[in-house]
Amino acid sequence: MNIKILLYILVIPISMWVVTSLNIEKHFKKGSINQIKTLYVLLSLSLSYLIVNFLYDFYEISQIIK
């Protein structure tokens, strides 16, 4: 299995857990639940993308150094 896919499988749930702990409901109008959920998903995917690319680059560099 590709290590990048494995990293995404591990990081996406963690980033979703972290993003949902933010209290951003106060910045939205009342009743805009779909927009809030969409923002949570987009933020967690963006955060996951950044984290996975960082970890993968770190992994590649460590393989080169060996």
Phi, psi and omega in degrees: 000139180295136184293330180293322177295318178298320178296319177297319179298326180278323189274325183301313178296325179293316180292326177295320178297319181291316183292323180289346177280348176287144180256080181258003181297331183290345180269358181248161174290155177294139178088004180262058184292320181296321178293322179294316179296321178296318178296318177302315181295314181295319178295319181291323177291321178295315178297319179297318179301314180295317182293315181296317179295322176296311181295322180292318176298319177298318177298316180296318179295321179294329177288326179290321183293328180302000000 
